[in-house]
Amino acid sequence: MADRFFAERYRAMSSRDARFDGQFITGVHTTGIYCRPSCPATTPKPGNVSFYLTAAAAHEAGLRACKRCLPDAVPGSPAWNMRDDLAARAMRLISDGIVERNGVPGLAASLGYTARHLTRVLVAELGAGPLALARAHRAQTARLLLLNTELSITDVAFAAGFGSVRQFNDTVAAVYERTPSELRAARRGVPGPLPRDDHAGTRILLQLPARAPFDGAGVLRFLATRALPGVESATDTSYARTVRLPHGTAVVEVTRSGTDAAPAVSCSIRLSPLADQAHLADLAPLVSRVRRLFDLDADAPAIDAQLAADPALAASVARTPGLRVPGSMDAEETLFRALIGQQVSVAGARTALARLADALGERLPGPSGDLCLLFPTAAQIRAGGRAVLRGPGARINTILRVAELLASGELAPSFGQTRAELEASLVALPGIGPWTAGYVAMRVLGSPDILLTSDLALRQGAGRLGLSIEPRALAARGADWAPWRSYAGMHLWRAAGAIPPMSPVSSKRIE
């Protein structure tokens, strides 16, 4: 098995196939460097090559990043969304900055294991322990900031999550064989942020690569339809919103950029006014959440190839290559949106959610502008929700009960959970059925293999594509779409209307 995987990866590397960039790393021991599979350098001999799943594993093997191909300047590995095991869940939490905030014990506790067991599993599965994985992630964030912003070297160090400038300098030099100043000097024509001031906060401009093909327009249409005034705004080309982060708040605007062959999104990030070093550390988790919201790391070629093999889906895949499943910026917010929007129209849900945000959401300091509200916290909804919420009493009671559990910590949806854990914790509560639990898992975890066959609109779309509209029969047909049934569901929703109803707000369903 190991020989087969080596042969497959060696062929991909030899052909310089960019589809595999970010999915594995090529280590060349004769040169002491690691590269992306598409690196244009001369193909090394098989005996001189090792393949790694993470940059951290390559660092642990004594290798440094290639200066020519910049192996971390690519979309991330889709494996961390596809897989539901301990290693994948740990990688999702590490990218959200949990090691910087809570240390390895905090990461282990979030996953339900001891730090010793977690380290043993990660070393065995990924070739590096949690500290090394977090260190590699900090180094990659630092390079991104050095090349794309005018932040001072000190600010970059703390924004990337390093505990000191000395640690930052040593890590960057070890990984890239260049000092931070030398890395910054190597950039060409990269715009810097707007000036920092006490009213606007700290603004940073970044470019995030996506895996091609990328249906960014579809994600923007989905977000625009559900945007809440004061919290979000969206157009055909951009999406902006307020967001609550571990150390403060931010306003982020995301715009489509790049080319069809090398798609990307541009991010304009404005951190809290008077942002300090702690607030700058929110950059890495914010970038991670934007990547998840736009599903930038999805293995689009593999998804499209699998789904297009079904004649019923082939035309839809051809019309919309690279279709994405929108993710979540905040797990609790996604859960409340799902609960409040059950069995009402998109417009009705948006009205109810906007009223809730306006009544209970926190106002951002400084000039108001169009984006001046944070979506309310669970504690705020628990305290004031009954006076604001409308609809059946049972649904209101469910929402308030969920708010109470979230505020107390008894319920804690997180992309560090397995799909089974998240769904079980939700369906155990009165008023929450399998549809809602599956929908939240799809959005929050990025689970790629969920087909919500009880959704009326999804079944209508299936009928228009010549598929059975009966849930059992549709589920049986969907077995052929594994492990990409979430994306197949998106195609079925597209077939039912111009915009897929990726929220329970738009359709009745059978729970």
Secondary structure, 3 states (H helix, E strand, C coil): CHHHHHHHHHHHHHCCCHHHECCEEEEECCCCEEECCCCCCCCCCHHHEEEECCHHHHHHCCCEECCCCCCCCCCCCCHHHHCCCHHHHHHHHHHCCHHHHHHHHHHHHHHCCCHHHHHHHHHHHHCCCHHHHHHHHHHHHHHHHHHHCCCCHHHHHHHCCCCCHHHHHHHHHHHHCCCHHHHHHCCCCCCCCCCCECCCECEEEEEEECCCCCCHHHHHHHHHHCCCCCCEEECCCEEEEEEEECCEEEEEEEEEEECCCCEEEEEEEEECCCCCHHHHCCHHHHHHHHHHHCCCCCCHHHHHHHHHCCHHHHHHHHHCCCCCCCCCCCHHHHHHHHHHCCCCCHHHHHHHHHHHHHHHCCECCCCCCCCCECCCCHHHHHHHHHHHCCCCHHHHHHHHHHHHHHHHCCCCCCCCCCHHHHHHHHHCCCCCCHHHHHHHHHHHHCCCCCCCCCEHHHHHHHHHCCCCCCHHHHHHHHHHHCCCHHHHHHHHHHHHCCCCCCCHHHCCECC
